[in-house]
């Protein structure tokens, strides 16, 4: 909480008001049993109606004041607690946006979702309880004990037994509860993971008729979460009867010893009634404290998980005074080797090549030959382990990251569109793009041929993930979105695989004729997609097997020739 406390700065006035108002509520509540005892021992005993009425009015006013202070305290506590959680959630989300691909590999998506939702909500609840319950319970107990001693100091010694026993009980319970709450949060991660995976791939699940299998997988994780929750909550279940037993045992003891004092005239019957009320308040305060600490332990577990995210430094770091402009789209790989964080094996090994600005470079190779990893080093989605990547004559590590990525348009293997209109999605490439610029980019990507057929055109709605478009349509829209950036380098990572060969050829023609000054890097499985490239790199097991143009590789590269011949036979067979 000390680390997270600065997030309360915006809501400090509510954080101060809530406990003050809560103390005032406690004071108003504490006076009521005392006034009740005066009504019984003085008003009723002396049959003084005026005294009963006056004291009764004061009791009602005290109750109304307590209610008003309580409502205002709850409002201020909620504003402070959930405002605090909102500020943390905002910063955690911002931190995730700054993560490199290596950082994202460390945290699963489901875990990050849980931390941004469940863990932040828990922190908000704990903060609200800290400002109210954690203030009310100790002050209620303190004032009730003071009033009990004021009424009858000898009878109040019963607290010397009840309070230590209660405290010992929940201290032992809390010690055992802490690891259980952390385990419960990790089980929530696992449930979120299977839900996310199932919903994203629901069409695949249905097409393979695997609903029953997915239900069993969900049941296993859901039952695991239930068992962890029950294990943690069982401590609360055990504590509550124990606390109730102590409360009623204490009340019985007070009735026994207090009744004897009333009988011999050392104590008034009204005083005994108010004394029992104060005992109940003290024991209830202890129960509230135990409940608060149970929730606090869960908050500590959630806070630790949030601090893991906030304390994670991005693998990609900028230098002071970085270069903010790319001179051109030239690319040089100088003895580059790369391995993923935590891995002992190099994924890329001693890669060296250069691309002149405006050239088209094709990359081909078998699955797992690290083609995608290679191009991800250009916009610094990962940093090289050894060697250097030079873009526009400058090492990519010396660039301002935003400036670099603004000039390197990347169309990933997984084509992602976001809910909104086609126009909204296109403006991801350039938020100031005009409709004319959007249409031109759509035409270049061969997407205008289907977008123009929609009655609402650029205002046509895109469902989450682009589920209302075919694979080829999504690919062309993603290419258009990249082109709107007017980049110096564009990278297509197998981004035309779902496009028919005729449309693919049109895209290649557009690239050659209209993007002459843009460096084009195309990863493809089809040789037809890269056949006209200036040079083609053939990747094999993380290394460059061969490099050259199409005609050269046919004669010098066994891997390229094998791919070419197998695809040619496929075309002839069709």
N, C-alpha and C positions, 0 to 999 in steps of 0.2 A: 504493500500500500504506500510505503514511503517513496518508492520509485514511481508509482502511478499518480501520486498526489498532485503533481503539477496540472493534471488534466481537470482538476476541480476548480482551477483558477476562474473560469468563466462563470461558475455557479457558487462562488464562495459565500455570497450574501445569503443564499438559501441554506448552505451548509452551516452557517452560523445561526440563522434564525430557527431552524428545525429543533436543535437540542435545547435552545433557550425556551421556546414555546413548550417543549416537552416537559421541562423542569417545572414550568408554571402549571401545566396540567397535573403533574404529580402533586404539587402543593395543594391544588384545589381538591384533588381526590383524597389526600391524606386528612384534610380537615373534616371531611364528612363523617367518618366513624366517631371522631371526638365529639362533634355536635350531637350525634345520635345518642351518645352516652349521657350528655348533659340533659337532653330531653327526658330520658328515662329516669335518671337519678335526681333531677331537680324539678323539671316541669311536671312529669307524671306523679312523682312522689309527693310534691306539694300541691298537685292539682292546679297549677298555675297556667291557665289557658294562654294568657298573653305571652308568657315566656316560651311556651311550646310553639305558638304561631311565629314569634320573632325568630326563634332558632330554626324553625322549619323553613322560613323564607330564606334565611342565610344558607341553609343546606341546598335549597333549589338553585339559588344564585351560584353557589359553588359548583354544583353539577353542570349548570349551563356554561359557566366559565371553563370548566374542565373540558366539556364537549367542544367549545369554540377553540380553545388552545390546541386540543387534539387534532381537530380538522385542519387548522392552519399549519400545525407541525407536520401532519401527513402530506399536505400539499407541498410544503417547502422541501420535505425529505424526498418526495418523489421527483420533484424538479432537479434537486441536487444529484440524487442517485442515478436516475436514468439519463440526465444530462451528462454526468460523468462517464457513464457507459457509452453514450453516443460519441463523445469526444475520443474515447479510447478506440471505439470501433472505426471511426473515421481515420485515425492515425494508423491502425493496423492495416486497414484497406490500402491506405497510401503506401505503407511499407511494402505490402505485397506487390503493388504496381512497380516498385523499384527493384524487385528481386530479379536476379539473372535466371537463366534457365537452370543453372546448377542449384540455385536456392530452391527453385520450384520442384526440382527433382527430390530434394530432401523432405519437403512437406507434401503430403498427399493433398489433393484438392478437397476431399471430404473432411480431412482434419482442419484445413483452413476455414472451411464453411462452418464447422462446429465452433471454432475459436471466435469467428466473427459474429456468430449468432448466440449459441447456447452459453459460451463462456463469458461473453460481454454482458449478456442478460443477467447471469449469475452475479457478476461483479456489481451491476446496478442494484440488484436486490440486496446484496450484502451491504453495500454503501448506505442504502436507504435504512436498512435495519440498524446499521452502526450509528446513524444519526438519530434514530428514534428508540428502537428496542434496547440498544446497548446503553442508552442514556436513561430511559425510563426504568429499566429493571434495577440497576444499582441504586439510583436515587429513591425509587419506591421502597426498596429494601432498607436503605439507610434511614429515611424519614419514618418508616413504619416501626423500625426497631427503637428509634428515639422516642416515639410516641408511646410504644409499649412500655419502655422503661419509665417514662413519665407517669403512666397510669399505675404500674406496679412493678417495681424493680426486682423484687424477689421472684415473682412469677415469670418475669422476662428471661430468667436464667435458662429457661427451656431452650432458648435459641443457641446456647453454648453447645448443645448436643445436636440439635437439628441441622444447623447451618454447616458445621464441619462434615457431618455424614453426607449431606446432599452434595457438597462441593467435591468430596472424595469420589462419590459415585460418578458424577459426570466428567471428572478429570480422567478417570480410568477409561470411560467410554470414548471420550474424545481422542485419547491417545491411540486407540484401536481404529477409530473411524477415518483418520486422515488418509492412509493408503487406500482404503476402500473407495473413497470419493474420487481419488485420482484414477483408480481402475475403472470406475463407472464412466468417467469422461472419455477414457480411451475406448470403451465399448460403444459409446455414442458415436465416436469416429467411425467404427467398423460398420455400424448400422447405416450411417449416412453414406458410406462408401458403396455398399451394396444397393442402396436406393438410387444413388446417382448413376451408377453403372447400368442398372436395369432400365431407368427412365430414358437415359441417353440412347441405349441400344434396344428400346422396346420393339422396334420394327423387326430387328434381327431375331429377338426372342420369339416373336409371334411367327415369323416366317419359318423358324426351325421347330416350332411347337414345343418350346422349352419352358413354358410357364410353370409347369409343375416343379421342374428342377430349380428355377429361380425362387419359387415359393419356399422350397425346402432350405435353400441357402439363406434366404431372408429369415426364416423361422429359427434357424440355428443361431444367427447373430442376434436376433431380437430376443430369443430366450436367454442368451448369454448376458445381454444388457439387463433383462428383467432380474436374473439371478444376482448380478452385481448390485443392482439397485436395492433388491430385497436384503442382501447381505449388509449393505450400508444402513438401510432404514431400520433393520432389526435392532440396531443399537438404540435408536430413538424409541422403538416399541418397548424395549426393555427398560429404558430410563423412565418413561412416563408412569408405569405402574409403581416403580420404586419411589418416585417423587410423590405420587399420590398417597402411597402407604405412609411416607414420612409426614405428609401434611395432616392426614387423618389421625395418625398416632400422636402428633403434637397437639392437635385440637382436643383429643380425648384426655391427654395429660393436663392440659390447661383447664378443661371442664372439671376434672377430678380435683386438682389442687385449688383452682379458682373457686369452685363451688364451695369448698370447705371454708375459704376466706370470706365468701359472701355470707355463709351461714353464721360465722362468728362475728360478722360486722366489720371486718378489715377491708372489705371491698364492696363497691356497689354493683348491683346486677347490671346496670347500664355500662359500667366500666368493664365488666366481664364480657358483655356482648361486643363492645368496641375492641377489647383486647383480642378476642377471637378473630375479628375482622382484620386487625393488624397482622396477626399470625398468618392468616390466609394470604394477605398481600405480600408478606415476606416470602412465603413458600412459593407463591405464584411468581414472584420476582426471580427466585432461584430457577424455577422451571423455564421462564423466559430467557434467562441467561444461558441455560443449557441448550435451548433451541437455537439461540443466536450463535453459540459457539459451534454447533453442528453445521449451521449454514456458513459460518465463517470458514470452517475447514474446507467446505466445498468451494468457497470463494478463493481460498488460498491455492487450491488445486487449479482453478480456472485462471487465476492471476499468473501462476507460474507458466501455464501454457501460453498465455498472451505475451508474457515477457520473453518467452522463447522466440516468438516471431519478431517482437520489437528489438530484441537483442541480436538478431541475425544480421550481420553485415553483408551487403551484396558482394558477390564475387567480382562484379564489374565495378571498378572504381575510377573516377576521373582524376586527372592530375590538375594542379593549379594552372590557371591561364591556358585552358585547352584550345586547340585549333577549332575554329567555328565555321570554316568554309572548305568544301572540297574543290580542289582546282579542276579535276577532271575525273573520269571514271576508270582510270587505269588501275590494275590490280597486280600485286606481286606477292606470291607465297615464297618466303625465304626459309628453307629447311624447317618447315613447320611440323611439329609433332604435338599430339593432343591425347590426353586421357581424361575421362570423366572423374570428378571429385570422388575420392574413396575407392577408385579402381586402381589396380596395380598394372593392368595391361594397357598399352597404348592403342587407341582406336585409330589414330592417324600416325603414320611413321614417315618422317623426313620427306615432306611434300614440298616440291619447288616447281613453280611455273609462273608465267606472267601473261597478262592480258592487256592489250592496248585499249585505250579509251575508244568506245564505239564498236569494238569487235563483238562477235557472237561466239561464245564458248559453249560447247556441248559437253555434258558429263554423262557417262553411261557406265554400267557395271552390274554385277549380280547383286541380289538382295543381301544386305548386310556388309556391303563393301565400303560403307561410311561416306556415301555421296552427300547425304543431307548434313551430316556433321561437318563436312568440309566447307559448305557454303554458309553455314551458320556462324562461322568464324569471321566472315566479312563484315556484317553489321554489329559484331561483338555481342551476339547472343550468348556465346561462350568466349573465354579468353584462351589463347594458345598456351600450351604447357612449355613448349620450346620453340625457338625461332620467332618469326614475326610475319604479320600480314600487313602489307602496305597498300593503301588506297589513295589515289591522287598524290602519290609521292610522300605520304606521311603515314607513319605507323598508326594503325587504328586505335591504339591505346592512348594516343596523344590528342585524339579528337574529343570535342564535346559530344556526348552520346546522342543527344537529341539532334544535333546538326548532322551527325553521321547517318543516323537512321532515317532522317528526313530525305536524304539523298540516295539511300539504298532501299528500293522497294522490294519487298519480299513476299512472294505468294507461297505459302506453306503447303505441305502435302494435304493437311486436313483443312479443307476450305470452310471457313466459319463466317456466316452472315449473322447479323444481329437483328432482333425484332425491331421493326420500324418500316419506313418506306425504302424503296430502291434509292431515292435521293439521299435519305439519311445515311444509308450504307456507303454510298459513293463519297459522301463528304468526310468519311473517315480518312480518305486520302488527302483531301484538302477542304477544310471546313468553309472556305470562302469561294469554292468552285461555283461557277455559274451553270445554269442548265445547259448552255451551249457547250461548255467544257465537258460536262458529264456525258452528253450525247456523243461528243467526239471520242471520248475514251471508250464508251460502250461500243461504238462502231469499230474502233481499233481492235477491241477484244472480241469482235463478232457477237456481241450480246444484244446490240440494238435490234437485230432481226426478230428476236422474240419479245423484247421489252416494248417495242413499238406497236405490237399487236394488242397490248393491254389497253383497255378503255381509259384507265387512269394513268397510263404511262409511268412516269417517274414516281408518281404517288402510289403505285401498286404496293400493297402491303407484303412485307417479308416476315414470315413466321420465325419463331426462335430457331436458330441454327439453319435457317433457309430450308425448312422441311417441305415447303410448298414449291420447291424448284427441283429439277432433276440434277444429277451429279454434274453433267456437262454444263448446265446453265449456271450452277453455283461457281464452277471453275471460271467461266467467262466473266461473271460478275466480279469475282475476286481479282482477276487480272485487270479489269477496267478500274477497279478501286485503286490498284497499285499504280496504274498509268496516270491517274489524276494527280499524283504527287509530282509529276514532271521530274522524275529522278535522273541521276547521272548513271545509276546502275540499277538494273532490274533482274531479280533472281526468280526463276520459276522452278520450284521443287516438285517435279513430276505433276505439274499443275494443269496438264492438258490430257491426262490419261483417260478421262471420261468423255473426251471430245472426239467426234468422228474424224477420220483422216482428212476429209475435204475441208472441214472447218479448221482443223489444225494447220493445214497448208495455208489457208487464208491468214491465220494469225502470224505464221512465220513470214509470209510475204509482207504483211503490215509492219512487222518488226524490222525487216530489212529495208523497206522503202521509207517509212515515216519516222523511224527511231535510229537514224544513222549515227547520231552523236551519243546515243545511250549504249552503255556496255550491257550486253545481254548474256546472262548465264542460264542455261536451260538444262535441268536434270530430266532425263527421259528414259523410258523403257523401250520406246519405239525409235528405231534408227531414223525413220522418216521425219521425226520431229527435230533432229539435230544434223541431218545429212548435209545441209548447206551452211553449217557453222564454219567460221574461219578455222577453228581447231576443235578437236574433240579429245577429252581426257577419258581414258579407260581405267576405271578403278578396280582394284582387286585386293581384298583383305586389308584395307586401310592404306594401300600404297598405289602410286601411279604405275600401271602396267605398261601403258603406251600413251603417246600424245601425238596428234597429227590431224590432217584433214581426212575426209572420208576415204578418198582413193588410197592414201598412204596407209591407213589403218587396215584396209582390206588386205593389203599385201604384207603388213608387218606384225599385226596383232592377232594371235590365234583366238583370243577371247572375243574381240570385235567381229572377226570373220565368222565365228560360230554363231553369235547373236544375229548377224546379218543374214546368214544362210538359213537359219531356223525361221526367221521372220519372212524371208522371201518365199520359202516353201509354204508357209502359212497363207500368204497372199495368193500363191498359185493354187493351193488346195481349195481356197474359197471360190 
